[in-house]
Amino acid sequence: MSYFHARTIPGEFDAVVERTRAALQKHGFGVLTEIDVQGTLKAKIGQDFRPYRILGACNPTMAHEALKLEPHVGAMLPCNVVVQQAADGVEVFAIDPAASMRAIENPALLEHAGKVGDHLRAAVDEI
C-alpha cells in the first residue's frame, strides 16, 4: 500500500497549482499553509530546484472529528498535497492519511482517516 495518491497532469505549473486549490475546495479542504520549496531552497541555501509546492490542506469538519478521536493527532495535520514539475507534466500527489494514522493505535481514527483519504483522492483525480 502506498502512502500517497498521485497523478500527472499536462499543463503549466502555476495553473495546476490553482486547479489543485479549486479541487481541494470543492471537496471541503482549505489550504492553510503553502511552502514554495523551489524558492525556499534558492533563498536559504542557494540551490536550484524544480518547481515544487507543498499545500497544507485541511477540511475543518474532518480535522475536528480527528482531534476528538485522538488529542495528539494535530502533530500529523494538515494533510499535505504536493504539486511538482515532472518531465512529462505536473505531478500532483496527496498523502494517504490512513497510512500515517496506522502509527496510532486507534481503530476509529484509522476508519476516519480512510474517509479523509477518499476525499483527497477524489480531489486529486478531478484536477
C-alpha positions as CSV (number, residue, x, y, z in Angstrom):
1,M,0.0,0.0,0.0
2,S,1.3,3.4,-1.0
3,Y,1.4,6.3,1.4
4,F,0.2,8.8,-1.3
5,H,-2.1,9.1,-4.3
6,A,-0.7,10.8,-7.4
7,R,-1.4,11.7,-11.0
8,T,0.4,13.6,-13.6
9,I,-1.4,16.4,-15.5
10,P,-0.4,18.2,-18.7
11,G,-0.2,21.9,-18.3
12,E,1.7,24.8,-16.8
13,F,2.8,24.5,-13.2
14,D,1.1,27.6,-11.7
15,A,-2.2,26.7,-13.5
16,V,-2.1,23.2,-12.0
17,V,-1.5,24.7,-8.5
18,E,-4.7,26.8,-8.9
19,R,-6.6,23.8,-10.3
20,T,-5.4,21.8,-7.2
21,R,-6.7,24.5,-4.9
22,A,-10.0,24.6,-6.6
23,A,-10.4,20.8,-6.5
24,L,-9.5,20.7,-2.8
25,Q,-12.0,23.4,-2.1
26,K,-14.7,21.5,-3.9
27,H,-14.1,18.6,-1.5
28,G,-14.2,20.8,1.6
29,F,-10.5,21.4,2.1
30,G,-8.9,24.8,2.5
31,V,-5.2,25.5,2.1
32,L,-3.8,26.6,5.5
33,T,-0.2,26.6,4.6
34,E,1.8,26.8,1.4
35,I,5.6,26.1,1.1
36,D,7.4,27.1,-2.1
37,V,10.2,24.6,-1.8
38,Q,11.9,25.9,-5.0
39,G,12.0,29.4,-3.7
40,T,13.0,28.4,-0.2
41,L,15.9,26.3,-1.3
42,K,17.2,29.1,-3.6
43,A,16.9,31.7,-0.8
44,K,18.2,29.7,2.1
45,I,21.0,27.6,0.5
46,G,21.4,28.9,-3.0
47,Q,20.3,25.7,-4.6
48,D,18.2,25.5,-7.8
49,F,15.3,23.0,-7.6
50,R,12.3,22.2,-9.8
51,P,9.0,23.9,-9.1
52,Y,7.7,22.2,-6.0
53,R,4.8,23.4,-3.9
54,I,3.5,21.8,-0.6
55,L,-0.1,22.8,0.2
56,G,-1.2,22.1,3.7
57,A,-4.9,21.1,3.2
58,C,-7.5,20.9,5.9
59,N,-11.1,20.0,6.0
60,P,-12.2,21.7,9.3
61,T,-15.1,19.3,10.0
62,M,-12.9,16.2,9.4
63,A,-10.0,17.7,11.4
64,H,-12.3,18.4,14.3
65,E,-13.5,14.8,14.3
66,A,-10.0,13.5,14.2
67,L,-9.0,15.7,17.1
68,K,-12.0,14.4,19.1
69,L,-10.8,10.8,18.4
70,E,-7.2,11.4,19.2
71,P,-6.0,14.6,21.0
72,H,-2.4,14.4,19.7
73,V,-3.2,13.8,16.1
74,G,-2.6,17.5,15.4
75,A,1.1,16.6,15.1
76,M,0.1,14.9,11.8
77,L,-2.1,17.7,10.5
78,P,-2.7,19.3,8.0
79,C,-2.8,16.8,5.1
80,N,0.0,17.6,2.6
81,V,-0.8,17.9,-1.1
82,V,2.2,18.4,-3.3
83,V,2.5,19.9,-6.8
84,Q,5.8,19.3,-8.6
85,Q,7.1,19.8,-12.1
86,A,7.8,16.5,-13.7
87,A,9.4,15.5,-17.0
88,D,6.1,14.6,-18.6
89,G,3.8,17.3,-17.0
90,V,2.9,18.4,-13.5
91,E,2.6,15.8,-10.8
92,V,0.1,16.2,-8.0
93,F,0.1,13.9,-5.1
94,A,-1.6,13.8,-1.7
95,I,-0.8,11.9,1.5
96,D,-2.9,8.9,2.3
97,P,-3.9,9.8,5.9
98,A,-4.7,6.2,6.7
99,A,-1.1,5.3,6.0
100,S,0.3,7.7,8.6
101,M,-2.5,7.1,11.1
102,R,-1.6,3.4,11.3
103,A,1.1,4.6,13.7
104,I,-1.6,5.4,16.2
105,E,-3.4,2.5,17.8
106,N,-6.9,3.9,17.4
107,P,-9.3,1.9,15.1
108,A,-11.9,4.7,15.0
109,L,-9.2,7.2,13.9
110,L,-8.0,4.8,11.2
111,E,-11.5,4.5,9.8
112,H,-11.9,8.3,9.9
113,A,-8.6,8.7,8.1
114,G,-9.8,6.4,5.4
115,K,-12.7,8.8,4.7
116,V,-10.4,11.8,4.6
117,G,-8.2,9.9,2.2
118,D,-11.2,9.2,-0.1
119,H,-11.9,12.9,-0.3
120,L,-8.3,13.7,-1.0
121,R,-8.1,11.1,-3.7
122,A,-11.3,12.4,-5.3
123,A,-9.8,15.9,-5.4
124,V,-6.6,14.8,-7.0
125,D,-8.5,12.7,-9.5
126,E,-10.6,15.7,-10.6
127,I,-7.7,18.1,-11.3
